[in-house]
Amino acid sequence: LELVKSASQLEKLKERPPATVLGFKRRGEGDIENILDALHSQGYYGAHAQFSFNPSRSLATVKIDTGPVYPFSSFTIVYLQNGEEACSSILSSPISLSDLKVAIGNPALPEVILSAEDTLLDKLNLQGFAFASVVKREVFADQSTQSVNVVLTVDVGPLTYFGKLTFQGLDRVKEEFFYKKLRWQQGDLYDPRAIEKTQEALDLSGLFRSVNISHGDSVSEEGEVPMEISVVEGKQRSIGFGLNYTTSLGPGFTAEWEDRNIFGEGQKLGFRTNIWQKLQEGSITYLIPDFWRQDQNLRWLVEYQRERTKSFTENSLAFSGAIEKKLSDHLRISYGGMYKRLRSQRSDFNGTFDLLKSPFQLRWSNVDSILEPTKGGTVQLGAIPSLQIFKPQFAYCINTFTGSIYQSLSKDNRFVFASKLMLGSIFGASKHEIPPPERFYAGSESTLRGYRYLTVSPLRDDGDKPIGGRSMLIYSMELRSRIGENLGLVLFYDVGNVFKEAIPDFKEGIRQSLGLGFRYYTPIGPIRLDVAVPLNKRHIDQSLEAYFSIGQSF
């Protein structure tokens, strides 16, 4: 009824009636065709409509007999090639009516027919027919059987292959960069999926404001169709500064600079520094994309860090190189080597350490959003074998596991349950030999909120100074809720501890905290304020801790 009313000028203009009886009749009679078109769109191909007007009562009446909804009685596809009818054997795999979401006996809705056309052309494109088109659509409503027969005539065109590639709009970016991102080679069978994956890879490079990949209108004698990539390059250098403050580290200053295309093939060179009252760090990164193969990057990194905690003062300088490889849409790994010179002071094991490391990390994730996940999960495994190369020599391996799960509790995703489990264990050298900054500590915005910064660990005999542990188990859960468009509340609970030995010993007890978080949602992610209370407060802890940052806690 609402559809019929939306097609009726009598209904739309009822507040502005015609000045004459003849005007009313013209308007009503013009409605009949519109109303029948609306009914046909719902499969009522035998519908009848009649208009009448009573001048004495100023009453216009439209009587409608919809009749039954007509089903499909047949749906036929006729293939043409080179102007002549061809059999379906020209296809590498047959296309069935079920592939087109068409079922004989179901209502013959026009939207089903149009959707089937689009799906048919997409499937022909996937089989290499880049120029396939529907040249004729015949829809017969058989009034005697009250059913619909459909005949689609499709010209598949020639079987096509990727041809010569040209570029438009290049400035700083070299052509070699694009060939590393291509998901096809000249001579491959035309496949729009390869084009989509290439488009995605170029968009993710961060070098372009726009990317358009298209094919030409002609085909060579070999069946190759020319391809063109047209781009508008974006700004490829950025610089940033910021001021910040946390209850854990005090006031701070941030600066960063990056060139995302330093040699014309997407190589990135970046510098970043964070200077806090208790932590100073800086890094220089050089990344070579698609190193040796697609979706494999080589990252060189120089890092300096100086940090003062209640447990130790650390000064370290590290040089590393790592291969970062994308194995699938959900799975990534990285591995490499590192030399780290570390000096530890104010700890139970002071000294300077020269460490050779071989970090390995595996990450699997199928979350629906990086900034604001509402469903899915993430698993991350890490192992860092480490060797002290000078006397006294010793070796150990830092192993970590982090798993997160997200589940929406409402259809509009305004209520989400999130949980995270963190496990850690250090095997090898005795605890006393492991440099204190390499041990486990908890008590931060992401590990046991509410406790003093990096103090959740075994304590020195006097019960005042944390000395770090060889194992860790921490579980967090959050109930996240959106309020309106930009605000949100989070209720969270954290539980766990850091233990002396490589295997957690729960006789050492557990720590718990409870808190409330506030979120303000922005295009770059939520701005986060968390306030947490320790439920197992120690004499070194405060009554509460506050954390201010960007993004969800996990």
C-alpha positions in Angstrom: 0.0 0.0 0.0 2.8 2.4 0.8 4.5 1.6 -2.5 1.2 2.4 -4.4 0.7 5.6 -2.5 4.3 6.7 -3.3 3.5 6.2 -7.1 0.3 8.2 -6.9 0.1 11.9 -7.8 -3.4 12.0 -6.2 -1.8 11.0 -2.9 1.3 13.1 -3.2 -0.6 16.3 -4.3 -3.7 15.8 -2.2 -3.0 19.1 -0.4 -3.0 20.9 -3.8 -6.0 19.6 -5.7 -6.7 20.6 -9.3 -9.0 23.6 -9.9 -11.3 21.7 -12.2 -13.0 18.3 -12.5 -11.1 17.7 -15.7 -7.9 18.3 -13.9 -8.8 15.7 -11.3 -9.6 13.2 -14.0 -6.3 13.8 -15.8 -4.4 13.3 -12.6 -6.3 10.1 -11.7 -6.1 8.5 -15.1 -2.4 9.3 -15.2 -2.0 7.5 -11.9 -3.2 4.2 -13.3 -0.1 3.5 -15.3 2.2 4.5 -12.4 0.3 2.3 -10.0 0.4 -0.7 -12.3 4.2 -0.2 -12.8 4.6 -0.2 -9.0 2.5 -3.5 -8.7 4.5 -5.1 -11.5 7.7 -4.4 -9.5 6.3 -6.6 -6.8 5.4 -9.4 -9.2 1.7 -8.6 -9.6 1.7 -8.8 -13.4 -2.1 -9.4 -13.6 -3.1 -6.4 -11.6 -6.0 -4.1 -12.6 -6.7 -0.5 -11.4 -9.7 1.7 -12.1 -10.2 5.4 -11.3 -13.5 7.2 -10.6 -14.3 10.7 -9.3 -17.5 12.0 -7.6 -17.5 15.8 -8.1 -20.4 16.4 -5.6 -18.4 14.8 -2.8 -14.9 15.9 -4.2 -14.0 12.2 -3.8 -11.4 10.4 -6.0 -11.4 6.6 -5.8 -8.9 4.1 -7.1 -9.9 0.5 -7.0 -7.1 -2.0 -7.3 -7.2 -5.7 -7.9 -3.7 -6.9 -7.4 -4.3 -10.5 -8.5 -1.6 -13.2 -7.5 2.1 -12.8 -7.5 3.4 -14.4 -10.7 6.3 -16.9 -10.2 9.1 -17.8 -12.6 8.1 -20.6 -14.9 11.3 -20.4 -17.0 14.6 -18.5 -17.0 16.7 -19.0 -20.1 20.2 -17.6 -20.9 21.2 -17.4 -24.6 24.9 -16.9 -25.2 26.2 -15.1 -28.3 29.8 -14.8 -29.5 30.9 -13.0 -32.7 27.2 -12.3 -33.4 26.3 -16.0 -33.5 24.6 -18.2 -30.9 27.1 -20.2 -28.9 26.6 -23.2 -26.6 27.4 -22.9 -22.9 30.5 -25.1 -23.4 32.4 -21.9 -24.2 32.5 -21.3 -20.4 35.2 -22.8 -18.3 32.6 -23.6 -15.7 28.8 -23.5 -16.2 26.7 -20.8 -14.6 23.5 -22.2 -13.0 20.3 -20.4 -12.0 21.2 -21.0 -8.3 24.4 -19.1 -9.0 22.2 -16.2 -10.1 19.9 -16.5 -7.0 17.0 -17.4 -9.3 14.6 -20.3 -8.5 11.8 -21.5 -10.7 8.5 -21.1 -8.8 9.7 -18.1 -6.7 8.1 -14.7 -7.2 9.3 -13.1 -10.5 10.4 -9.8 -9.0 12.1 -7.3 -11.4 14.9 -6.7 -8.8 15.7 -10.5 -8.9 16.0 -10.3 -12.7 18.2 -7.2 -12.6 20.4 -8.7 -9.9 20.7 -11.9 -11.9 22.0 -9.9 -14.8 24.7 -8.2 -12.7 25.7 -11.5 -11.2 25.9 -13.1 -14.6 28.2 -10.4 -16.0 30.4 -10.6 -12.9 30.8 -14.4 -13.3 31.5 -14.0 -17.0 34.2 -11.4 -16.1 35.7 -13.9 -13.7 36.1 -16.4 -16.5 38.0 -13.9 -18.7 35.2 -12.3 -20.7 35.9 -8.7 -20.0 33.5 -7.3 -22.5 30.4 -9.5 -21.7 27.1 -7.5 -21.9 23.4 -8.2 -21.9 22.1 -7.3 -25.3 18.5 -8.2 -24.9 16.1 -8.8 -22.0 12.7 -10.4 -22.7 10.2 -10.8 -19.9 6.9 -12.4 -20.8 4.0 -12.4 -18.3 1.8 -15.3 -19.4 -1.7 -14.4 -18.3 -3.1 -17.8 -19.1 -0.7 -19.6 -16.7 -0.2 -16.5 -14.4 3.6 -17.0 -14.6 6.7 -15.3 -16.0 9.2 -16.5 -18.6 12.5 -14.7 -18.9 15.0 -14.9 -21.7 18.4 -13.1 -21.3 20.6 -12.8 -24.4 24.2 -12.2 -23.5 27.1 -11.4 -25.8 30.1 -12.8 -24.0 32.6 -11.1 -26.3 36.1 -12.5 -26.9 38.1 -14.4 -24.2 40.6 -11.7 -23.0 44.0 -11.6 -21.4 45.9 -8.9 -19.6 47.8 -6.8 -22.1 50.3 -4.0 -22.0 50.2 -1.7 -18.9 50.5 2.0 -19.1 50.5 4.7 -16.3 49.1 8.1 -15.8 49.8 10.7 -13.1 53.2 9.6 -11.9 55.5 12.1 -10.2 57.7 10.8 -7.4 56.6 7.2 -7.7 58.4 5.0 -10.2 56.8 2.5 -12.5 58.8 -0.3 -10.8 56.8 0.3 -7.6 53.5 -0.7 -9.5 55.0 -3.9 -10.9 55.7 -5.1 -7.4 52.1 -4.5 -6.4 50.5 -6.1 -9.5 48.5 -9.3 -8.9 48.7 -10.2 -12.6 51.3 -10.5 -15.4 50.9 -9.7 -19.1 49.4 -12.7 -20.8 47.4 -13.9 -17.8 43.7 -14.6 -18.3 41.7 -11.5 -17.4 40.5 -11.6 -13.8 38.8 -8.7 -12.0 39.8 -10.2 -8.7 43.5 -9.5 -9.6 42.5 -5.9 -10.3 40.7 -5.6 -7.0 43.7 -6.9 -5.1 46.1 -4.6 -6.9 43.8 -1.7 -6.2 43.8 -2.6 -2.5 47.6 -2.9 -2.3 48.0 0.5 -4.0 45.5 2.2 -1.7 47.2 0.7 1.4 50.6 2.1 0.3 49.6 5.5 1.5 51.1 7.2 -1.5 48.0 8.1 -3.5 44.9 10.3 -3.1 43.2 8.2 -5.8 43.8 5.1 -7.8 41.9 4.0 -10.9 42.6 0.8 -12.8 40.8 0.4 -16.2 41.1 -1.6 -19.4 40.9 -0.4 -23.0 38.0 -0.8 -25.4 39.9 -2.9 -28.0 41.4 -6.4 -28.0 44.6 -7.4 -29.9 44.8 -10.4 -32.2 46.3 -12.3 -29.3 43.2 -11.5 -27.2 45.1 -9.1 -24.9 43.3 -6.0 -23.6 45.5 -3.0 -22.7 45.4 -1.9 -19.0 45.9 1.5 -17.5 46.6 2.6 -13.9 45.8 6.3 -13.4 46.8 7.8 -10.0 46.8 11.1 -8.2 49.8 11.1 -5.8 49.2 12.3 -2.3 51.6 14.0 0.1 54.3 11.5 0.9 56.1 13.3 3.7 54.6 14.1 7.1 55.8 15.7 10.3 54.1 15.8 13.7 54.5 17.1 17.2 52.5 16.6 20.4 52.3 17.2 24.1 51.0 14.5 26.5 50.8 13.5 30.1 50.2 10.3 32.0 50.1 9.5 35.7 52.7 6.8 35.1 55.3 8.7 33.2 54.6 12.4 33.8 54.5 15.1 31.2 55.9 14.3 27.7 56.7 15.5 24.3 56.4 13.6 21.0 57.9 14.3 17.6 57.9 12.3 14.4 58.9 12.6 10.7 58.3 10.2 7.8 59.0 10.0 4.1 56.9 7.2 2.6 58.6 7.2 -0.8 62.2 8.1 -0.3 63.6 6.4 -3.4 60.5 6.3 -5.6 59.5 2.7 -4.9 57.6 3.0 -1.6 60.6 2.8 0.7 59.8 4.4 4.0 62.2 6.3 6.3 60.9 7.5 9.6 62.1 9.1 12.8 60.1 9.1 16.1 60.8 10.2 19.6 58.9 10.3 22.9 60.4 12.2 25.7 58.7 11.8 29.1 59.8 12.6 32.6 60.6 8.9 33.3 61.0 7.5 29.8 62.9 8.8 26.8 62.9 6.8 23.5 63.7 7.3 19.9 63.7 5.2 16.8 64.8 5.4 13.1 63.0 3.0 10.8 63.7 2.1 7.2 61.2 -0.2 5.4 61.6 -1.8 2.0 58.2 -3.0 0.8 57.7 -6.2 -1.2 61.2 -7.4 -0.5 62.0 -10.3 -2.8 58.3 -11.1 -3.1 54.9 -9.5 -2.7 53.5 -8.9 0.8 56.9 -9.3 2.3 58.7 -6.3 3.8 62.2 -5.8 5.2 62.4 -3.5 8.2 65.6 -2.0 9.6 65.3 -0.4 13.0 67.5 1.5 15.3 66.1 2.1 18.8 67.3 4.0 21.9 65.5 3.8 25.2 66.2 5.2 28.7 63.6 4.4 31.3 63.5 4.8 35.1 61.0 2.7 37.0 60.8 1.7 40.7 62.6 -1.5 39.7 65.5 -0.3 37.6 67.1 2.3 35.3 67.6 1.1 31.8 69.7 2.5 29.0 69.6 0.5 25.7 70.5 0.8 22.1 69.3 -1.8 19.6 69.9 -2.6 15.9 67.6 -5.0 14.2 66.5 -6.3 10.8 63.2 -8.2 10.3 61.2 -9.8 7.6 57.5 -9.1 7.9 55.4 -11.5 5.8 51.7 -11.6 5.0 50.7 -15.2 4.6 46.9 -14.7 4.1 44.3 -12.0 4.8 44.3 -13.1 8.5 47.8 -14.5 9.2 51.2 -12.6 9.4 54.6 -13.6 10.7 57.8 -11.7 11.3 61.3 -12.9 12.1 64.8 -11.5 12.1 67.9 -10.7 14.1 68.8 -8.0 16.7 71.9 -6.8 18.6 71.0 -5.0 21.8 73.4 -3.3 24.2 71.6 -2.8 27.5 72.8 -1.2 30.7 70.8 -1.9 34.0 71.2 0.2 37.1 69.4 0.5 40.5 68.4 -3.2 40.2 69.3 -6.5 41.7 71.5 -7.4 38.8 73.4 -4.2 37.6 75.7 -4.3 34.6 76.1 -3.9 30.9 74.8 -6.7 28.6 75.5 -7.4 24.9 72.6 -9.5 23.6 72.1 -11.2 20.3 68.4 -11.9 19.7 66.3 -13.6 17.1 62.7 -12.3 17.5 59.8 -14.3 16.0 56.2 -13.3 16.0 53.0 -14.9 14.5 49.7 -12.9 14.4 46.3 -14.1 13.4 43.3 -11.9 13.4 39.8 -11.8 11.9 38.4 -8.8 13.7 36.0 -6.6 11.8 37.8 -3.4 12.7 41.2 -2.4 13.9 40.1 0.7 15.7 36.8 -0.5 17.1 36.4 -4.3 16.9 32.9 -5.7 17.6 33.4 -9.3 16.6 36.2 -11.8 15.9 39.4 -12.4 17.6 43.2 -12.0 17.6 46.0 -14.4 18.6 49.6 -13.3 18.8 52.5 -15.6 19.6 56.0 -14.3 20.3 59.4 -15.9 21.0 62.7 -14.0 21.5 65.7 -16.3 22.0 68.5 -14.2 23.6 72.2 -14.8 24.1 74.7 -12.8 26.2 77.7 -12.9 24.0 80.4 -11.9 26.5 81.2 -13.3 29.8 79.4 -14.3 31.8 77.6 -16.0 29.0 74.0 -17.2 29.4 70.9 -17.7 27.2 67.2 -17.4 27.7 64.0 -17.2 25.6 61.1 -14.8 26.2 57.8 -16.4 25.2 54.5 -14.6 25.1 50.9 -15.3 24.1 48.1 -12.8 23.7 44.6 -13.7 22.7 41.6 -11.3 22.4 37.9 -12.1 21.6 35.2 -9.6 20.8 31.5 -10.3 20.7 28.7 -7.8 20.0 25.7 -8.0 22.4 23.3 -6.0 20.3 22.4 -5.8 16.6 23.5 -2.2 16.4 26.9 -3.0 18.0 26.3 -0.5 20.8 27.2 -3.2 23.4 30.3 -5.2 23.0 32.0 -7.7 25.3 35.8 -7.9 25.0 38.3 -10.1 26.7 42.0 -10.6 26.6 44.4 -13.2 28.0 48.1 -12.6 28.3 50.6 -15.4 29.1 54.4 -15.1 29.4 57.3 -17.3 30.3 61.1 -17.0 30.2 63.0 -20.3 29.9 66.8 -20.7 30.1 69.1 -18.8 32.4 68.3 -18.4 36.1 66.2 -15.4 37.1 69.1 -13.7 38.6 71.1 -13.8 35.3 68.3 -12.4 33.2 68.7 -8.6 32.9 66.0 -6.9 35.0 64.6 -4.8 32.1 64.0 -8.1 30.2 61.9 -9.7 32.9 58.1 -9.4 33.2 56.3 -6.6 35.0 52.7 -5.6 35.1 50.8 -2.5 36.1 50.1 -0.2 33.2 47.3 0.9 30.8 47.3 -2.5 29.2 48.4 -4.9 32.0 46.6 -4.9 35.4 45.3 -1.3 35.5 45.1 0.2 38.9 48.5 -0.8 40.2 51.6 1.3 40.4 53.4 1.5 37.1 55.4 -1.7 36.4 55.4 -2.8 40.0 53.3 -6.0 39.8 55.9 -8.7 40.2 57.8 -10.5 43.0 59.1 -8.0 45.5 62.5 -7.8 47.2 62.7 -9.3 50.6 62.0 -5.9 52.2 58.7 -5.9 50.3 59.3 -2.5 48.7 61.1 -3.0 45.4 59.8 -5.1 42.4 62.5 -7.4 41.0 60.5 -8.8 38.0 59.4 -12.3 37.2 59.9 -15.2 34.8 56.2 -15.8 34.1 53.0 -13.8 33.7 49.3 -14.5 33.5 46.8 -11.6 33.1 43.1 -11.7 32.1 41.1 -8.6 31.3 37.4 -8.3 30.3 35.4 -5.2 29.3 31.8 -4.4 28.7 31.8 -1.5 26.2 28.7 0.6 25.5 28.1 3.5 23.1 26.0 6.4 24.3 24.7 8.5 21.4 27.0 9.2 18.5 30.3 10.1 20.1 30.4 9.0 23.8 30.9 5.6 25.4 31.3 3.9 28.8 33.4 0.9 29.6 33.2 -1.3 32.7 36.4 -3.4 33.1 37.9 -6.0 35.4 41.6 -7.2 35.4 43.0 -10.1 37.2 46.5 -11.8 37.2 50.0 -11.6 38.5 53.7 -11.9 37.6 55.4 -14.9 39.2 59.0 -15.9 40.2 59.4 -19.1 38.2 58.9 -19.9 34.5 55.7 -21.7 35.4 53.1 -19.6 37.3 52.7 -20.6 40.9 49.3 -19.4 42.1 50.3 -19.8 45.7 52.0 -16.4 45.2 48.4 -15.0 44.9 46.7 -12.9 42.3 46.0 -9.2 41.8 42.6 -7.8 40.8 41.4 -4.4 39.8 38.0 -2.9 38.8 37.5 0.3 36.8 35.4 2.6 34.7 36.4 4.0 31.3 35.1 6.9 29.3 35.4 7.1 25.5 35.0 10.0 23.0 34.8 8.6 19.5 36.7 10.4 16.7 37.5 9.5 13.1 41.0 8.3 14.2 39.6 6.1 17.0 38.3 6.6 20.5 40.0 8.9 23.0 40.3 6.9 26.2 40.2 7.8 29.9 40.3 4.8 32.3 40.1 5.0 36.1 41.0 1.8 37.9 41.0 0.8 41.6 43.3 -2.0 42.9 41.3 -4.6 44.8 44.4 -6.1 46.4 46.2 -2.9 47.3 49.8 -3.0 48.5 51.5 -0.4 50.6 53.3 0.8 47.4 50.1 1.3 45.5 47.8 4.4 45.3 44.1 4.3 45.8 43.5 4.6 42.1 45.3 5.1 38.8 44.1 7.1 35.7 45.1 6.4 32.1 44.6 8.7 29.1 45.3 7.6 25.6 43.9 7.0 22.1 42.3 3.8 21.0 40.7 1.0 23.0 42.9 -0.7 25.7 43.0 -3.8 23.4 
